[in-house]
Amino acid sequence: MPPSAVKTVEDLIFWQYAKIISKSAGMGKKNYGFIMDRFKKLQSGEIEWSTSMRKITKISLFWDNDFQSY
């Protein structure tokens, strides 16, 4: 379960991506401090991600906004 800092779909994507970064860095998926650090850097734009991840974010934000209109 994500922490209370995760409030939007975009935040959730950042959180999951931060866990992927943590695992890739050899820190594991349960190193909360490292994951939170990467999460905050992703939120602030200090860390950028690949073009494919940006496209996924745009698509997910589109769907999230579309469903909220019903």
TORDREN-88156 format. One record per residue (C-alpha): residue number from 1; residue in three letters; chain; y, x, z. Coordinates in nm, 4 decimals. Layout:
BEGIN
+-----+-----+---+----------+----------+----------+
|   k |   r | c |        v |        u |        w |
+-----+-----+---+----------+----------+----------+
| NUM | ALA | A |        Y |        X |        Z |
...
+-----+-----+---+----------+----------+----------+
***
This chain:
BEGIN
+-----+-----+---+----------+----------+----------+
|   k |   r | c |        v |        u |        w |
+-----+-----+---+----------+----------+----------+
|   1 | MET | A |   0.0000 |   0.0000 |   0.0000 |
|   2 | PRO | A |   0.3419 |   0.1397 |  -0.0927 |
|   3 | PRO | A |   0.6066 |   0.2005 |   0.1752 |
|   4 | SER | A |   0.9031 |  -0.0276 |   0.2404 |
|   5 | ALA | A |   1.1188 |   0.1992 |   0.0197 |
|   6 | VAL | A |   0.9445 |   0.0436 |  -0.2815 |
|   7 | LYS | A |   1.1452 |  -0.2696 |  -0.3583 |
|   8 | THR | A |   1.1273 |  -0.3173 |  -0.7373 |
|   9 | VAL | A |   0.8766 |  -0.2847 |  -1.0172 |
|  10 | GLU | A |   1.0552 |   0.0329 |  -1.1233 |
|  11 | ASP | A |   1.0190 |   0.1716 |  -0.7696 |
|  12 | LEU | A |   0.6487 |   0.0890 |  -0.7754 |
|  13 | ILE | A |   0.6093 |   0.2792 |  -1.1009 |
|  14 | PHE | A |   0.7988 |   0.5754 |  -0.9506 |
|  15 | TRP | A |   0.5740 |   0.5603 |  -0.6418 |
|  16 | GLN | A |   0.2560 |   0.5628 |  -0.8493 |
|  17 | TYR | A |   0.3909 |   0.8421 |  -1.0693 |
|  18 | ALA | A |   0.4820 |   1.0431 |  -0.7574 |
|  19 | LYS | A |   0.1192 |   1.0090 |  -0.6429 |
|  20 | ILE | A |   0.0021 |   1.1374 |  -0.9816 |
|  21 | ILE | A |   0.2410 |   1.4333 |  -0.9516 |
|  22 | SER | A |   0.1104 |   1.5027 |  -0.6008 |
|  23 | LYS | A |  -0.2512 |   1.4995 |  -0.7123 |
|  24 | SER | A |  -0.1717 |   1.7201 |  -1.0138 |
|  25 | ALA | A |   0.0081 |   1.9681 |  -0.7864 |
|  26 | GLY | A |  -0.3024 |   1.9967 |  -0.5694 |
|  27 | MET | A |  -0.1386 |   1.8162 |  -0.2781 |
|  28 | GLY | A |  -0.3669 |   1.5131 |  -0.2926 |
|  29 | LYS | A |  -0.2822 |   1.1445 |  -0.3096 |
|  30 | LYS | A |  -0.2344 |   1.1069 |   0.0667 |
|  31 | ASN | A |   0.0365 |   1.3688 |   0.1299 |
|  32 | TYR | A |   0.3069 |   1.1175 |   0.2238 |
|  33 | GLY | A |   0.5897 |   1.3698 |   0.2642 |
|  34 | PHE | A |   0.5384 |   1.5284 |  -0.0767 |
|  35 | ILE | A |   0.4915 |   1.1911 |  -0.2476 |
|  36 | MET | A |   0.8068 |   1.0490 |  -0.0850 |
|  37 | ASP | A |   1.0037 |   1.3578 |  -0.1897 |
|  38 | ARG | A |   0.8932 |   1.3166 |  -0.5525 |
|  39 | PHE | A |   0.9569 |   0.9411 |  -0.5342 |
|  40 | LYS | A |   1.3173 |   0.9957 |  -0.4217 |
|  41 | LYS | A |   1.3723 |   1.2603 |  -0.6895 |
|  42 | LEU | A |   1.2385 |   1.0241 |  -0.9555 |
|  43 | GLN | A |   1.4678 |   0.7461 |  -0.8282 |
|  44 | SER | A |   1.7737 |   0.9710 |  -0.8350 |
|  45 | GLY | A |   1.6944 |   1.1092 |  -1.1796 |
|  46 | GLU | A |   1.6545 |   1.4633 |  -1.0475 |
|  47 | ILE | A |   1.3028 |   1.4636 |  -1.1934 |
|  48 | GLU | A |   1.2572 |   1.3215 |  -1.5413 |
|  49 | TRP | A |   0.9316 |   1.2107 |  -1.6885 |
|  50 | SER | A |   0.7763 |   1.1950 |  -2.0298 |
|  51 | THR | A |   0.8967 |   0.9633 |  -2.3051 |
|  52 | SER | A |   0.5782 |   0.7579 |  -2.2841 |
|  53 | MET | A |   0.6412 |   0.6866 |  -1.9153 |
|  54 | ARG | A |   0.9993 |   0.5773 |  -1.9953 |
|  55 | LYS | A |   0.8642 |   0.3332 |  -2.2524 |
|  56 | ILE | A |   0.6149 |   0.1917 |  -2.0008 |
|  57 | THR | A |   0.8983 |   0.1419 |  -1.7511 |
|  58 | LYS | A |   1.1140 |  -0.0413 |  -2.0046 |
|  59 | ILE | A |   0.8246 |  -0.2673 |  -2.0999 |
|  60 | SER | A |   0.7390 |  -0.3445 |  -1.7374 |
|  61 | LEU | A |   1.1032 |  -0.4190 |  -1.6526 |
|  62 | PHE | A |   1.1227 |  -0.6498 |  -1.9547 |
|  63 | TRP | A |   0.8142 |  -0.8411 |  -1.8423 |
|  64 | ASP | A |   0.9332 |  -0.8564 |  -1.4818 |
|  65 | ASN | A |   1.2697 |  -1.0023 |  -1.5852 |
|  66 | ASP | A |   1.1032 |  -1.2405 |  -1.8310 |
|  67 | PHE | A |   0.8720 |  -1.3863 |  -1.5655 |
|  68 | GLN | A |   1.1538 |  -1.4295 |  -1.3135 |
|  69 | SER | A |   1.3273 |  -1.6709 |  -1.5497 |
|  70 | TYR | A |   1.0485 |  -1.9321 |  -1.5103 |
+-----+-----+---+----------+----------+----------+
***
